[in-house]
Amino acid sequence: MNVAVKDAAMVVDAGYFDVLVIGAGISGIDAAHYMQTECPEKSFTLLETQDSFGGTWNTHKYPGIRSDSDLFTFGYKWKPWVGAPIATAEEILKYLDEVLDEEDIRRHIQYQIKVTDASWSSETKLWTVYADNLASGERLRFTTNFMWMCQGYYRHAKGYTPEWEGMDDYEGEIVHPQTWPEDLDYKDKHVLVIGSGATAATVVPAMAADCKHITMLQRSPTFFIPAPNRNETAEMLRELDVPDEWTHEIVRRKVLFDQQEITRRSFEEPEGLRSELIGAAKEYLGEDFDIATHFTPSYRPWQQRIAFLPDGDLFQGLRQGQATVVTDQIERFTKKGVLLKSGDEISADIIVTATGFNLCVLGDINFVVDDKEVDFADTVTYRGMMFTGVPNLAWVFGYFRASWTLRADLIAELVCRMFNKMDEQGAQMVMPTLRPEEHNMPRLPWIDPDNFNPGYLMRSLHEMPKQGDREPWIFTQDYWSEKDEFPAADLDDGTLIYT
């Protein structure tokens, strides 16, 4: 633990709460809503490292930042979304700001509080949690019965950039989208964006109008879904003056139905789906574009996230000549840009490394249970939200193929149901525990790499909890099964021990 923890004189007592919610982004605000509606007698607070709410939507400042999930499912099921399906960060923050007022959550948030250490005592049934107040410099100590981890799954402070040979030789500016300088001047500059995921697909069209030229360099092609940024069902229902709550629920169900079909086809009809996705790209890019080289991925659809292109903006920029795509690998950086494996060189005044992020396991907090440090890689996950041997701790980890918030909702409902069950039994502690017949169960990776294998996850898979081969020890990443399994979960099946 931090040295400051050992010197009581240096620590300020920050009080007791029944529940500490770590993070005030999408998941944390969702948790606060459910705490107030399902467990109104419990005290709670949200501890947020940043100086404002919103998580990703507050920290990311790169051009064009937007959702890559539709807001009918990325928005809360209990708060209707009334805008276009794909929303800007500004629009999402406005939505969350309304939630804070409507739900009276703002008073529960403490900002610029960075949690560093948490120690559980089975004797007192309490977590002792240490945090730094980034504004005052004070070292704080909270006590709580339960920690609800809603801080996301990547490190906000620094994104992932590979170490390429010659980077120190480059005379231009290298920028990662996650730490975008707000004063970056790219007007009339040659810009090179390395990467082809959702971030690159956002940055390229957003910068294209002001750059002299922008190039997207990808190691291999990515699948995209280009489509108008509108929802015909929502427009029809609004025209009929259907209440917003009804419209939100109907459109949400339609979107989820369509997404389920795409997911099913990615496993059962991958070649047919591949053909349709490539065909959609061809419609926007035209017959003369080299789609075979640049937009024909080698992997099965949905083995990596499929980004949505509102109004096909990336493809339109490529077709109109505002942007260029290059599919090649980097040999090294040069003074003026990058030298490719093919021998070609791309010159650029600014290089944007849209190369992903660094995954963090439960906020990079040092967890200790009864004086023993926790290594989450040694634990088995209970429904992808709790961990064997770790009491009174839940982690929100959302979906890859569906909106993050869908799983935040399911977890919140289950956690609150568990709180109420603990109260009914007079229990102060709940801990996932393997039953005797499960002790020899196979320990499998957190995510099956054949199922889903983005780089950020593969780089850190060894640090993640394991899963088993049967309920409730599997992490399916399948909303369409979990939406039925979570509400029906038997909290008395012997896998949760209450004391």
NUZALO-795271 format. One record per residue (C-alpha): y, z negated, x negated. Coordinates in steps of 0.001 Angstrom, whole numbers, plus 500000, padded with zeros to 6 digits. Layout:
YZX;...
% end
This chain:
500000500000500000;503617500399499043;504814497706496640;507661496820499010;505095495766501600;503969492871499416;507447491351499147;508128489845502581;511750489172501645;512380492898501371;510961493737504798;512810493628508127;510743492678511184;511142495522513702;509209493861516510;506025494284518521;505133497122520913;501918497578522840;501870501215521681;503578502954518758;503981506673519341;504495508441516010;506688511510516495;509218512649519102;508280516308519375;506344518052522135;503375515657521887;505348512433521523;507597513146524494;504494514023526502;502903510704525517;506046508852526626;505898510531530049;502303509436530579;502975505922529304;505671505537531938;503679507052534788;500155505770534034;500765502532532093;504207501333533213;503595497707532214;503031498536528537;505829498486525971;506145501441523617;508512503163521228;508606506579519551;509182506582515783;510651509888514603;511279510818510960;513946513411511771;517451512698513066;516744514245516459;513921515053518859;511901518255519052;509711518269515946;509151521849514826;511933523129517065;514404520800515394;513322521225511766;512831524993511627;516064526953511233;514910530422510231;516294533489512051;514832534230515460;512669531106515674;510770531211518945;507541530121520561;504423532200520022;502869530674523138;504138531311526648;506266528475528013;504338528254531268;501514526685529248;503469525446526219;505821523655528596;504585520514530303;502516520846533456;504782518217535030;508088519955534160;508534523520535493;509629526254533097;512132528678534636;512935531044531760;511250533974530028;507657533400528817;508571533454525119;511493531144524378;513842530532521465;513984527161519706;517364526564521344;515885527108524815;512916524829524069;515208522060522790;517321522386525942;514148521991528032;513121518894526050;516643517481526304;516404517739530091;513052515934529969;514523513031527989;517164512524530658;515003513178533715;512250510872532473;514604508283530901;512748508584527580;515729508763525243;516053504944525093;512520504685523677;513124506839520566;514005505463517131;515180508184514724;514971508489510942;512019506109510800;509330507338508400;505988505561508737;504171505211505415;501478502511505798;499372501057508598;496895498190508295;494498497083511062;493167493556511420;490095493046513587;490918489350513618;494346489750515245;493551493101516973;496826494461515649;498153497221513454;500832496180510985;502897499284510377;505412499770507580;508174502339507685;511331503352505865;514598503499507782;515995506654506210;519524505911507461;519882502293506283;517366502232503447;515634499206504970;511902498654504848;510643497915508363;507548496187509697;506270496907513215;503256495369514882;501353497137517615;498041497106519399;497622500900519415;498891503855517354;499275507213519092;499734509890516430;501938512697517777;503468513850514501;501798517271514435;499556518620511736;501664519993508892;504176518679506367;507699519404507540;509305518763504157;507782521724502327;505873524856503307;503006526501501464;503901529086498814;501199530433496454;501907530317492730;502292533928491647;502660534925488035;506229535653487014;507995533773489814;510335532192487267;511307535672486060;512604536740489455;516429536869489491;516872536842493261;516445534027495755;513045532824497021;513124531190500455;510384529601502585;511058529731506360;510197526055506732;513121525034504496;515545527806505420;519051527421503904;521432527604506859;524072529264504656;521753532031503395;523675535319503341;521352538284503810;523853540759505186;523464544176503526;520754542785501241;517288544116500502;514837541518501847;511105541230501246;509053539057503611;505612538099502290;503171537418505120;502248538850508515;501654535877510788;503766534666513685;506607533525511384;506878536846509567;506662538684512888;509644536618514053;511775536762510916;511489540508510280;512953541786513576;515510538958513679;516906539865510225;516496543631510424;519846544413512061;521865542655509335;519817543518506241;520260546691504295;516494546980504662;513639544570505214;510016544981504135;507022543023505391;504357542761502694;500919541752503916;497702541257502018;495708542337505073;496521543379508657;496997541003511592;496331541392515315;499370541290517608;499905541474521350;503069543474522079;504347543192525650;507560542777527658;508968539243527563;508708538759531291;506160537555533804;505819539698536886;504099536982538905;506912534511538200;509541537095539095;507815537887542404;507468534204543357;511081533466542467;512229536424544548;510379534843547480;512173531507546859;508908529746546098;509713526253544713;509846526061540917;506973523556540840;504692525937542753;505761528936540689;505120527025537457;501620525984538528;500603529399539922;501869531306536875;500337528724534552;496938529253536174;497285533032535989;498250532912532302;495317530620531526;492944532873533471;494081535874531429;493844533951528149;490344532794528994;489299536394529529;490742537469526168;488973534564524433;485673535402526137;485958539033525133;486773538079521523;483218536674521316;481295538871523748;483141542209523507;484978542035520162;484984545777519522;486357546577522969;489121544002522572;489836545223519044;490236548751520354;492674547612523054;494810545564520638;495015548446518171;495732550814521050;498647548636522175;500073548770518652;499716552550518695;501680552784521954;504680551099520336;504366552596516845;503435556157517766;500576558443516768;502056559265513350;502162555661512142;499430554616509680;497843552039511963;494475552248510185;496068550806507027;498620548383508447;497411547148511839;493603547344511814;492353543891510760;488911543400509215;488150540189511128;487089539631514726;489965539170517209;490938535493517533;489306534427514272;492938533885513410;495807533321515814;497048536428517638;500840536422517708;502748537703520734;505522540230520073;508096539947522884;509098543482523862;507119544633520811;510176543848518666;508416544009515283;506788547342516141;510042548754517470;511846547868514240;509120549570512197;509187552688514342;512979552949514192;513017552585510407;514873549249510348;511839547696508675;508864548770506569;505365547355506331;503379547462503094;499715546450502892;498849545547499325;498384542563497033;500820541045494569;500069541525490882;503084539505489742;506760538857490333;509269540816488258;512979540363487596;513845542578490537;511019541882492979;507228542134492983;504731544406491289;501782545275493516;498124545781492602;498578549462493428;501216549742490694;504131550105493117;507103547781492790;509222546445495649;512757545439494719;514506542755496757;517610540573496617;515835537888498677;512119537158498984;510959535200502020;507550533579501569;506230533389505152;502931532253503687;502090529296505896;502316525551505666;500582522522504218;498353520651506620;498650516872506648;496011514522507999;497511512013510454;500988512173509013;499937511418505425;500079507724506349;498032505274504279;495620503744506795;493680500558506030;491116498935508337;490193495332507514;491369495740503905;489408498966503392;491312502226502898;490429504897505444;489252508324504294;489253510421507453;486900512923505824;484232510202506074;484723509759509824;483305511645512807;485727512644515510;485455511490519113;486582514479521234;488861515623518418;491233512699519101;489723509432517759;487549508563514749;484487506457514032;485278503169512329;489010503378513104;490074501171516039;492979501737518438;494111505060517010;494450508458518697;495641511770517207;497009514708519159;495687517954517688;496307520912519983;494714524290520533;494740527357518318;493843529906521000;495863528266523760;499086526280523862;499299523051521891;500685521197524898;497616521826527037;495590519533524805;498433517034524412;498305516658528208;494527516188528298;494606513619525500;497496511724527082;495660511406530389;492481510248528648;494259507753526377;496093506198529337;492834506006531295;491331504232528284;494277501791528161;493727500905531798;490009500434531224;490715498089528314;493011496066530556;490354495880533271;487828494548530745;490288492260528985;489642494178525745;492185494466522943;490235496875520776;488419500160521314;486578502005518557;484403505134518597;480940504313517266;477864506471516825;474929505399518973;471616504750517143;470192508167518053;473313509846516578;473273508292513106;471309511231511651;473313513823513577;474554516712511388;478079516291510016;479873519582510610;483364520770509572;486343519852511780;486552523545512704;483747526081512332;485149528615509821;483242531417511570;485058530483514755;488605530098513414;489747530258509800;493503530367509092;494450529728505487;496230526401506035;493127524955507679;490664526305505122;492763524885502252;492547521366503695;489247521336505572;487726518947503018;490306516299503987;489669516535507727;487321514436509868;483862515791510621;482356516672513977;478802516344515251;476559518699517203;476780517080520655;479224515498523088;481444513574522622;481417514212518868;482289517905518938;485721519489518700;485299522695520645;488922523898520572;488079525279524016;490621524383526678;488559525948529439;485703523508528876;487819520487527911;490009520762531034;486916519709533012;485240517491530390;488209515232529585;488981514097533157;485246513514533736;484649511745530395;482528508624530804;484365505848528967;481291503635529356;478698505877527716;478256503609524699;480308505682522271;483446503579522770;483023499927521854;485450497531523579;486154494025522263;
% end
